[in-house]
Amino acid sequence: MTTLAIIALIIIAWSAFSRPLDRRGITSALVFTAAGFVVGAYVLGLIHVSLESAMAERFTEVTLVLLLFSDAARLDFRALRHQLGWPSRLLLIGLPLTMLAGFGAGVLAFPGMALASVFLLSTMLCSTDAALGQRVVTDTSVPARVRQALDVESGLNDGLAVPFFLVALDLANAELTTGITWAVVHNATDQIGWGLAAGVAAGLLGALLFRFTARRGWVGSEWRQILPLATALLAYALALKLGGSGFIAAFVGGMAFGRFSGEQGSGSTLFTEEAGGLLAAVTWIGFGAAAIAWAIPHLTWHVVLYAALSLTVVRMVPVAIAMLGKGVRAPTVAFIGWFGPRGLASVVFGLLVIERGVPQGATLLVTVIVTVALSVVLHGLTSAPLVGVYHRWYESHARSHPKAEEAVATTVPRQRRHLGTAGPGAPGTSAGESPIGR
């Protein structure tokens, strides 16, 4: 009960001061992680959380599932279909190159590590989490096209990385009984195929039932928010049962629900988003209390080197290559490249590695923890000042180059609420535009 009370007090404190802190660019992930570290075993010793418990793993998975579903449910897919240029380059070119660059950085930083484990590490840290630099995707002073690219990339790359992660996990554990090529195809087919099937099935079931009963007034007002949340959990559970990716199922299920329920942008998934946000808060507190405290004694210069490379070269060079030929100026490329935070997905992958008992798993996990911790701090603290710097450059550039790629009119396809800070006159929002951000 003491642990629960302390977690509740931390969340209450953040909630009470969230608006002024957010205005200063201080993210919730940064506050929760720092607070967790202070009350955790390494400092005050007030709460104790085990990294190796199945409950911790499942808890973080469900957190990510709810956030992916609620994000996707507000995705205007018809608008996005005509604006896939930048996001598709980041996903189809940038993501694979990030894995390769991460592999190269791993060989450099960990010369004695098995190549399969190095590849596993690169897949664990290739996904981005826009929530860790939230202002970048909520502040309308950032061009809509840039926000769209970062937001859509963050929403989709978690699921796309899953098949590669699972293949790498099998390789690291020497559990493959077939060739690598066939294993990649087989795992990709299972994870993506069954994930898509589960997501479509659950999303359509929830959406059509919601639409049919809502029109007849059969859905009680208090249950309009519960049905989407249950749909997200159904997609996740069904995918796991079929052997597919629960993350892909959650995102696809959210898209199907938003498209066919007739509730896209209506706020019917607000409770799902808030529930995911609450679970994320608890996850970051646990991350600070348990993960960082566990990692400190295992810290080496190899780990710090890889973490630094992962957040800079490994991310920024692939982004630069992905944007070649599009006429995008260097400040925009650098801005998109820097804001590729590592977050919840990497934490989930790390817990799965520990559960499976991967050789050199401790080194892999401590590297993930240090990289994510650095990302929480660096991306959280730099989001507000760098948004200001980039906005000043963009305004000057757009005046002299009105047809610049960054200035192309773009509809931000994710109709999202910035909980706790958005509202009439809130910083980073303007009339007629819904702020985006987790």
N, C-alpha and C positions, 0 to 999 in steps of 0.2 A: 504493500500500500504506500510505503514511503516513496518508492520509485514513481508510482503513478501520480502522487501528489506533487512531486518535484517537476515532472514533465508538464503537468497541468499548469503549475505556476509559471513556468518558462513560456508556455504558449499564451497564457493570459497577459503576461508582461509585454510580449511582442505585439499581441493584438491591440493593446491599449495605446501603443506608441508607433504602430505600423505606418501611419501616414507620414509623420515628419521624418522617420527613418528612411522610408522609401524615397522621399523627396531628395534626400542626401545620397541616394544611390546605394544604401545599405540593404542588402537582400536578406530575405528571411532565412535562406540556407546558411548564410554567413553567421547570423545571430544564433540560430539553433545549434549549429555545429560548435561555435565558440562556447555557448552556454553548456552544451553537453560535455565538452572537454573539461570545463571548470568543475562541474558537479560529478564527473565520472571518477573512475577508480584511480586515475593517474594523479589527480589533484586533491579534491575534497573527499573522494570515495563515498559519495552519498548514494550513487546508483551503480548497479552492476548488471551488465548485459553481456550475454555470451554470443560471440560471432558464429559459433559452430552449431547453434540450435536450428532445427528444421523450422521452428516458428519464425525466427528472424528472417530466414530466406523467403518463406512464404509471405510474410508480412510485406517485405520490400517488393516482391513480385506483384501482389495485389495493389499496392500503391501505384506502381507504374501502369498497371492495367487500367485503373480508374482514370488516371490522367490521360492516357492515350485515347481511351474511349471518349471522354468528354471533349478533348481537343478535336478529334475526328468528327464528332457529331455536329460540330459547328463549322466544318469545312465546306465551303461552297465549291463543290466539285466541278460544277458546270463552268464557273469562272476560272478555276484553276486549270481546266483542260486547255485553255487558250493561252496560258501563261506559265508553261512548264519549262521555259528556256533555262533560266538560272538554276532553279531547284533540281532539274533533271541532270544538269552538268555536275552539280555538287554531289548528287547521289550516285550517278552512273559512272562518273569519271573520278571525282574527288574521293569518294568512299573507298573504292578498290585501291587507289593510289595511297591513301592514308594507311591501309593495312600493309601495303608493301613498304612504305616508308617506316612504319612502326616496326616491321620485321627487321629492316636494316639498322634502325636505331638500337633494337634489342641485341643484335649480333655485336654491335659496337660496345654497348654498355655492359652486356653480360656475356663475355667471350666463352665462358665455360658452361653456359646453359645449353641444354638440348634444343636443337632447332625447332622441334615440335612445340616445345614450351614457349620459345620466343614468338612463334607464330600465334600461339594461343594468347599471349599477352597483347599482341598487336590487335587481335580481334576484340579483346575485352575493352580496349581504350580507343576504339575508332568511332564510337557513337557520341553524339553531342546532346546537350541538355540545355535548351534555351532558357530555362528557368533560372539558371545560375547567373545569367547576365540579363535579367528580366527587362530592365529598362531599354535595352537595345531593341526588343521587339514590341515594346509598349509605347515608346515615345515617338509621337508623330513628326518630330523634327528630323528623324531618320527617314530617308526616302522609302516609300511604300514597297518599292521593288526589292530593296535590301532587306527590309523586315520580312517580306514574304519569303525570300530565298532562305533566310536563316530559320524562320519558323517552320516552313514545310520540311526543310532538311532535317531539323530536329525531330519532327513528328514521325518521319518515315524511316530514318536510318537505324533506329533501334531494331525494328523488325527485320530489316534487310541484313543486319549483321548477325542475326541469330544463327542461320544455317552454317555460316563460316565458323562461328564460335563453337558450335557443337561438333563440327568435323575436327577442329583443332583440339577440342577436349578429348575426343576419341584418339587422335594421334598422340597426344601427350601421355595418355594412359595406355598406349599400345594396344588398343582394343579393336582396331580395324582388322577385319578378316578378308577384305577385298582391296583392290587398288585405290589409290587416293582419288583419282578422277571419278571412279564409280562412287566412292564414298561421298564426294562433294555433291554429285548429281542426286544420289539417293537421299542424302540428308536434306538438300535443298528442296527436293520434290516433296518429301514428307512434311518438313517444317512449314514451307510456304503453302503447299497444296492443302494439307489438312487445316492449317491456320486460316487460309482463305475460306475453305468450306465451312469451318466452324463459325467464323465471323459472319459470313453471309447468312448462314442458317439462323444463328441467334439474332443477328441484327434485323433480318426480315421478319422473323417471328415476333420479336418485340415491337418493331415499328408498325407492322400491319395490325397487330392486336391493339396497340395503342391507338392507332388511327380509327379503327372500326368502333372501339368502345368509347373513345373520347367524343366522337360525333354524336353518339347516342346518350351522352351524359352518364355513362356507366362508371367512369373512372372518378373515384373520390378525389377531391382537390389535394388531400394529403398524400395520395398515392401516385399522383402524376410525376413526382420526383423520384419515387422509389422504383417504378417500373424500369426506367432507363438504367439505373444502377444494377438492378437484378439482371438486366440484359447483358451488361458488361461482364458480370461474374459468370453468366451462363456461357458466353463466348469463350472466356478463359478456361473454364472447367471442361467444356466440350472439346476444345483444342487439345488440352492435356490428355484427355481420355483417348483421343484419336491418334495421338503421337505428333501433333502439330505444335506450332509456336503460339503460346497464349498471348504474346505481345502482338503478333500479326493479327490474330483473331480479334483482339480488343480494338485495334485501330480500324480494321475492315468492318467490324461490327458497328463501331461508332459511325463510320461513313454511311453504312446501310441504314442505320436508325435515323440519322439526320436527314438522309435523302428521302426515305419513304414514310416517315412518321408524320410529315407535314409540320414538324415542330422545329425545323432548323432555325436557329437564332432566336427562338421563343423563350429560352431559359429553362426548358424542361430538364436539361442535364446539369443545372446549376448545383443541385445537391450532390450529384456524382463528382463534379469538380471540387466542391468544398470538402467532400469526404476524402478524395484523393489528396487534397491540400493538407488536410489534418493528418492523414497517415504519413505524408511526406515530412511534415514537421516533426513527427515522432521519429521517423527514420533518420533525419539529420541530427536530432538530439542523440539518438543511439550511436550514430556514426562518430560524433564527437566524443561520446562517453566511452565507447568500447573500441571502435576501429582504430582511431588515431592513437589512443593509449596503448593498444596492442602493437601498433606499428613502430612506435618510437624506439624501443630497444633493438629492433631489427634494422634500423636505418643505416644505410651505407652510402658511400658516394656514388656507387653504381646506380642505386635506386633514384637518388636525386638527379643524376645525369639523365636517366631515361625520362623521368617526370618532366624535366625542363625541355628536353627534345620533343616529347609528346605534345606539349602545349604550344610549341613554337614551330620548329622546322617540320615535324611530322604532320602537322595540321596545315600550316600556311603554304608550304610548297605545293602540295596537291591542289589546294584551292586556286593558287596562281595558275597552275597548269590547266585546271578545269575551266578557267575563265578566259583562256587564250582565244584570240580571234573574235571576241565579243565586243571589243572596243571599250572595255571597262578600265577606268583609270586606276593607277596604283593605290591611291588612298582608299578606294572602295574595296579593292582586292585585299589590302592589308586589314581593313576593318572587318570584313567577312572572315578572313583567315584567323584573326585573333579571337573573335568571338565564336569559338567552337568549344564551349565548356564541356568537361566530362562530369557526368552526374549519376543519377539513379541507376541507369542501365549498367554502367560499369560496376557499381556496387553489387547489383544483383548477380552479374557474371562472376564477380569475385567470391561471393558466397557459394555459388554453384561449384566453383573450382575446389573450395575447401570441402564441400560435401562429398565430392567424388574422389578425394584423396590423391590429387594429381602430384606426381613427383615435382619437387621444387615449388610446390604450391604456396608455401609460406613466402617465398621471394616474390612470386607473382602477386599474391594478395597485398603484401606490403607496398609493392610498386603501384598497384591500383589505388590503394588508400592514399598514398602520398600524392599521386597525381590528382586525384579528385579533391583532396584537401587543398592543394595549391590552387586548383581551379576555382574552388569555392571562394578563396580569399582574393586571388588576383582578378578574376572576372567580376566578382562582386564589387570590389573597390574601384575598378577601372571603368565600369560601365558608364556611370554618370559623366566623369570628366572626358572620356573619349567620345561619347555621344556629342558633347558640346564642341569638341575640336572638329569632329567630322562634319557636324552641322554647319559650322562656319565655312569650312572648305567647300561643302556641297552648295551652299547658297551662292558663293562667289563663282564656282564652276558652272552652275546652272544658268546664271545671268549671262555669262559669256558663251556658253554652249547649251542653248535651250533644247537641243535635240540629243543631248548626251544620253547614253544608255541608262544612267542612274535616274534621269529625269523622265523617262518614259512612263506615261500614266499607267498605273497598275492597281487593280482592285485587290486589296488584301483579303484573301479568301477565307480566313479563319475568323468567324464572328465570336470573339471571346470577351469575357469580362475580366478586368483586372481587379480581382477581389481585394477589398480593403483600401484601395487607393483611388479607384476610378470614380468618376462622378462628374456632375456639372462643374466645370472650372478646374477639375483636377489636373495636375501637371501631366503633360505628355498626352493629353487628349484634346480633341477639337470637335466642334459641333458637327454632327452628321457622321462621325466616324467612331466605331466601337474600338476601344483599345484592345490589343492582343497581348497575350502573355499568360503564363501559367501562374 
